[in-house]
Amino acid sequence: MATYTLRQLEYFVAVAESGTVTGAASRVHLSQSAMSTALADLERSLGVQLLLRHHARGITLTPAGDRLLVAARQLLGQADDLQTLAGDLGDDLGGHLTLGCFAILAPFVLPSVLAAIDERLPGLQVATTEEPLDRLESGLLEGRLELAIGYDLGFGSDIERQQLFSVAPHVVLPVGHRLARRKRVGLAQLGDEPMVLMDLPHSRDYFAQLFASAHATPNIRYRTHSAELARALVARGLAYTVLNLRPDTDLSIEGRPYVTVPLDVSDEPDARLRVALLRPGATRPTRRALAVAEICHRILVAGSPQTT
């Protein structure tokens, strides 16, 4: 029989995420002294030190605390799922779920997904976070995220991936560019013209492969993490860029026009980026995670964003 409580695990997760006992106590509406007592009782029950207390500098986790944090998040998620099942709520799932999304993808996929969840699962509270791909992977493995949506790039075998749709690359050119009226553009045709690169982990490797396959070398003038900034620089005539997701209108955030032309990738059969639903493969998904995954699949497979 376990001698610890779910409440103690909840407090442990709160202090691990807050970094201070004071912050964690405020988050769960508990006094600081009661929080400290609960954490000490948890360590005593488990027979292991989980936290290192630093005077005036908050807390850090011990190696044992790092490992327990993942298991604690999983157990709390399963307990929340059990509460929903015991309440005989049918399809009206309750509880909380955190859904991660690759930041570039978020504006294209989250609005329709969240609208469908709100309509079909009104009792479920979904928090979203927009992060780079490597942070999505660590969030899933650490139990911080239950599900994520991202490009299928660079993930290990411990992440389960379900493809939703794929998107082809295209070139974004200034209005009046010499190639703007072409049906397709090859990267070699752009020569040494200045480029703005989407400089994100894994994404930069994908674009490097596109150029290598075209036997072309980009003249990278600007680097950014923002597709909106890349389009805005192009619209001002400062560079061209290569992207995969395309908004419904060819206007920058400043209202300036640009031109979008499909990239000629006839020699690169794997040029399309696959967008996938991601989850940790080693853990059993909760009932609410299965329900949200089904909604993501239904919404995004049927109505994927602009792909050309």
C-alpha positions as CSV (number, residue, x, y, z in Angstrom):
1,M,0.0,0.0,0.0
2,A,1.4,3.4,-1.0
3,T,2.1,5.7,1.8
4,Y,2.2,8.9,-0.3
5,T,-0.9,10.7,-1.6
6,L,-1.8,12.1,-5.0
7,R,-2.1,15.5,-3.3
8,Q,1.6,15.3,-2.3
9,L,2.5,14.4,-5.9
10,E,0.5,17.4,-7.1
11,Y,2.4,19.6,-4.7
12,F,5.7,18.1,-5.9
13,V,4.9,18.8,-9.6
14,A,3.8,22.3,-8.7
15,V,7.1,23.1,-6.9
16,A,9.2,21.5,-9.7
17,E,7.4,23.7,-12.3
18,S,7.4,26.9,-10.2
19,G,11.0,26.6,-9.0
20,T,10.1,27.9,-5.5
21,V,8.1,26.6,-2.6
22,T,6.4,30.1,-2.4
23,G,5.4,30.1,-6.0
24,A,4.1,26.5,-5.8
25,A,2.1,27.2,-2.6
26,S,0.4,30.2,-4.3
27,R,-0.4,28.2,-7.4
28,V,-2.3,25.5,-5.4
29,H,-3.7,27.9,-2.8
30,L,-1.7,26.5,0.1
31,S,0.4,28.1,2.8
32,Q,4.1,27.9,2.4
33,S,4.6,26.0,5.6
34,A,1.9,23.5,4.7
35,M,3.6,23.0,1.3
36,S,7.0,22.5,2.9
37,T,5.5,19.9,5.3
38,A,3.8,18.0,2.5
39,L,7.0,17.9,0.4
40,A,9.0,16.6,3.4
41,D,6.4,14.0,4.1
42,L,6.5,12.8,0.5
43,E,10.3,12.5,0.6
44,R,10.0,10.6,3.9
45,S,7.4,8.2,2.5
46,L,9.4,7.5,-0.6
47,G,12.7,7.3,1.3
48,V,14.6,9.5,-1.2
49,Q,15.5,13.2,-1.5
50,L,13.7,14.8,-4.3
51,L,14.5,18.5,-3.9
52,L,17.6,20.6,-3.1
53,R,16.7,23.8,-1.2
54,H,18.8,26.8,-1.9
55,H,18.5,29.8,0.4
56,A,17.0,32.7,-1.5
57,R,17.4,30.8,-4.8
58,G,14.5,28.5,-4.8
59,I,14.8,24.7,-5.3
60,T,16.2,22.3,-7.9
61,L,15.5,18.7,-8.4
62,T,17.8,15.9,-7.5
63,P,18.4,13.1,-10.2
64,A,15.8,11.1,-8.3
65,G,13.5,14.1,-8.4
66,D,13.9,14.4,-12.2
67,R,12.9,10.8,-12.7
68,L,10.0,10.9,-10.3
69,L,8.6,14.1,-11.9
70,V,7.9,12.2,-15.2
71,A,6.2,9.4,-13.3
72,A,4.3,11.8,-11.1
73,R,2.8,13.7,-14.1
74,Q,1.8,10.4,-15.7
75,L,0.2,9.1,-12.5
76,L,-1.7,12.3,-11.9
77,G,-3.0,12.2,-15.5
78,Q,-4.2,8.6,-15.1
79,A,-5.9,9.6,-11.8
80,D,-7.7,12.4,-13.5
81,D,-8.8,10.0,-16.2
82,L,-10.1,7.6,-13.6
83,Q,-12.1,10.4,-12.0
84,T,-13.7,11.0,-15.3
85,L,-14.5,7.4,-15.8
86,A,-15.9,7.0,-12.3
87,G,-18.2,9.9,-12.9
88,D,-19.9,8.1,-15.8
89,L,-19.7,11.2,-18.0
90,G,-19.9,9.3,-21.2
91,D,-18.4,11.4,-24.1
92,D,-18.5,14.6,-22.0
93,L,-14.8,14.2,-20.9
94,G,-13.5,16.4,-18.2
95,G,-10.2,17.2,-16.7
96,H,-7.1,19.0,-18.2
97,L,-4.9,18.3,-21.2
98,T,-1.9,20.2,-22.4
99,L,-1.5,20.1,-26.2
100,G,1.8,21.3,-27.7
101,C,2.2,22.6,-31.2
102,F,5.2,23.5,-33.4
103,A,5.1,27.3,-33.3
104,I,5.1,27.8,-37.1
105,L,2.2,25.4,-37.4
106,A,0.1,26.7,-34.6
107,P,-1.9,29.5,-36.5
108,F,-2.7,27.0,-39.2
109,V,-4.0,24.1,-37.1
110,L,-4.9,25.1,-33.6
111,P,-7.9,27.3,-34.3
112,S,-9.9,24.6,-36.0
113,V,-8.8,21.9,-33.5
114,L,-9.6,24.0,-30.5
115,A,-13.0,25.0,-31.9
116,A,-13.8,21.3,-32.5
117,I,-12.7,20.4,-29.0
118,D,-14.8,23.2,-27.5
119,E,-17.8,21.9,-29.3
120,R,-17.4,18.2,-28.8
121,L,-15.7,18.1,-25.4
122,P,-17.0,21.1,-23.5
123,G,-16.0,19.7,-20.1
124,L,-12.3,19.4,-21.1
125,Q,-9.9,22.2,-20.3
126,V,-7.2,22.3,-23.0
127,A,-4.0,24.4,-22.5
128,T,-1.8,24.9,-25.5
129,T,1.9,25.8,-25.8
130,E,3.8,26.8,-29.0
131,E,7.3,25.5,-29.0
132,P,10.2,24.3,-31.3
133,L,10.3,20.7,-32.2
134,D,13.0,19.7,-29.7
135,R,11.0,21.2,-26.9
136,L,7.9,19.3,-28.0
137,E,9.9,16.1,-27.8
138,S,11.3,16.8,-24.3
139,G,7.8,17.9,-23.1
140,L,6.2,14.7,-24.3
141,L,8.9,12.5,-22.7
142,E,8.9,14.5,-19.4
143,G,5.1,14.3,-19.2
144,R,4.6,18.0,-19.5
145,L,2.6,17.5,-22.7
146,E,0.1,14.7,-23.4
147,L,0.0,15.3,-27.2
148,A,1.7,17.6,-29.7
149,I,1.4,18.5,-33.4
150,G,4.6,19.1,-35.3
151,Y,6.6,18.3,-38.4
152,D,7.9,14.7,-38.4
153,L,11.5,15.8,-38.2
154,G,14.2,14.5,-35.9
155,F,12.1,12.6,-33.4
156,G,13.4,9.4,-31.8
157,S,11.7,6.0,-31.7
158,D,10.3,6.8,-28.3
159,I,7.9,9.3,-29.8
160,E,4.8,7.8,-31.5
161,R,3.9,9.6,-34.7
162,Q,0.6,9.6,-36.6
163,Q,0.6,11.4,-39.9
164,L,-2.1,14.1,-40.4
165,F,-1.2,15.8,-43.7
166,S,1.9,16.9,-45.7
167,V,2.9,20.3,-47.2
168,A,5.1,21.0,-50.2
169,P,7.8,23.7,-50.2
170,H,7.3,26.9,-52.1
171,V,9.3,30.0,-52.9
172,V,8.1,33.5,-51.7
173,L,9.3,36.2,-54.0
174,P,9.0,40.0,-54.1
175,V,6.4,41.4,-56.5
176,G,8.0,42.1,-59.8
177,H,10.7,39.5,-59.4
178,R,12.0,38.0,-62.6
179,L,10.7,34.6,-61.7
180,A,7.4,35.7,-60.2
181,R,5.3,34.6,-63.2
182,R,6.8,31.1,-63.4
183,K,4.7,28.0,-62.7
184,R,7.6,26.5,-60.8
185,V,10.9,27.7,-59.6
186,G,14.1,25.8,-59.0
187,L,16.5,26.8,-56.2
188,A,19.4,26.9,-58.7
189,Q,17.5,29.6,-60.7
190,L,17.8,32.0,-57.7
191,G,21.6,32.0,-57.9
192,D,23.2,34.1,-55.2
193,E,20.2,36.3,-54.6
194,P,19.8,37.1,-50.8
195,M,17.6,34.7,-48.8
196,V,15.9,34.8,-45.5
197,L,16.2,31.4,-43.8
198,M,13.7,29.9,-41.3
199,D,16.5,29.1,-38.8
200,L,15.0,26.6,-36.5
201,P,16.4,23.2,-35.3
202,H,15.6,20.5,-37.8
203,S,13.9,23.0,-40.1
204,R,17.3,24.4,-41.1
205,D,18.5,20.8,-41.9
206,Y,15.4,20.3,-44.0
207,F,16.1,23.4,-46.1
208,A,19.8,22.6,-46.4
209,Q,18.8,19.2,-47.9
210,L,16.5,21.0,-50.4
211,F,19.4,23.2,-51.6
212,A,21.9,20.2,-51.6
213,S,19.5,18.2,-53.8
214,A,19.3,21.2,-56.2
215,H,23.1,21.5,-56.2
216,A,22.6,25.1,-55.1
217,T,24.1,27.2,-52.3
218,P,21.9,29.8,-50.6
219,N,23.1,33.3,-50.0
220,I,21.6,33.6,-46.5
221,R,21.3,37.4,-45.7
222,Y,18.7,37.1,-42.9
223,R,17.8,34.5,-40.3
224,T,14.6,34.3,-38.4
225,H,12.3,32.1,-36.3
226,S,9.2,33.8,-37.6
227,A,7.5,33.0,-40.9
228,E,5.6,36.3,-40.7
229,L,8.9,38.2,-40.5
230,A,10.3,36.2,-43.4
231,R,7.3,37.1,-45.6
232,A,7.5,40.8,-44.5
233,L,11.2,41.0,-45.6
234,V,10.3,39.5,-48.9
235,A,7.4,41.9,-49.4
236,R,9.8,44.7,-48.9
237,G,12.1,43.4,-51.7
238,L,15.0,42.5,-49.3
239,A,15.2,38.8,-50.1
240,Y,13.3,35.6,-51.0
241,T,12.5,32.7,-48.7
242,V,11.4,29.1,-48.9
243,L,8.4,28.0,-46.7
244,N,5.9,25.2,-46.6
245,L,2.8,26.6,-45.1
246,R,0.9,29.2,-47.0
247,P,-1.7,31.7,-45.7
248,D,-4.9,32.3,-47.6
249,T,-3.7,35.7,-48.7
250,D,-0.4,36.7,-50.2
251,L,0.0,39.8,-48.1
252,S,2.6,40.4,-45.4
253,I,1.7,41.5,-41.9
254,E,2.3,45.0,-43.0
255,G,-0.2,44.6,-45.8
256,R,2.4,44.5,-48.6
257,P,2.0,42.0,-51.4
258,Y,4.4,39.2,-52.3
259,V,4.3,36.3,-54.8
260,T,4.2,32.6,-54.0
261,V,5.5,30.1,-56.5
262,P,5.7,26.3,-56.0
263,L,9.3,25.0,-55.7
264,D,10.4,22.6,-58.3
265,V,11.4,19.5,-56.3
266,S,11.0,16.9,-59.0
267,D,14.4,15.4,-58.0
268,E,13.6,15.3,-54.3
269,P,10.7,12.9,-53.6
270,D,10.8,13.5,-49.9
271,A,10.5,17.2,-50.1
272,R,7.0,17.3,-48.7
273,L,7.0,17.9,-44.9
274,R,4.8,15.5,-43.0
275,V,2.7,17.0,-40.2
276,A,2.1,14.4,-37.4
277,L,0.3,14.0,-34.2
278,L,2.9,13.1,-31.5
279,R,2.7,11.3,-28.2
280,P,5.1,9.4,-25.9
281,G,5.2,5.8,-27.1
282,A,6.1,4.3,-23.7
283,T,3.0,5.5,-21.8
284,R,-0.6,4.5,-22.2
285,P,-2.7,7.5,-23.5
286,T,-5.4,8.8,-21.2
287,R,-9.0,8.6,-22.4
288,R,-9.1,12.4,-23.0
289,A,-5.9,12.2,-25.0
290,L,-7.5,9.5,-27.2
291,A,-10.5,11.7,-27.7
292,V,-8.4,14.8,-28.6
293,A,-6.3,12.7,-30.9
294,E,-9.4,11.5,-32.7
295,I,-10.6,15.1,-33.2
296,C,-7.1,16.2,-34.5
297,H,-7.2,13.4,-37.0
298,R,-10.7,14.1,-38.1
299,I,-10.2,17.8,-38.5
300,L,-6.7,18.0,-39.9
301,V,-6.7,15.1,-42.3
302,A,-10.0,16.3,-43.9
303,G,-9.1,20.0,-43.9
304,S,-5.4,20.4,-44.1
305,P,-3.9,23.9,-44.6
306,Q,-2.9,25.2,-48.0
307,T,-0.2,22.9,-49.4
308,T,0.9,24.5,-52.7
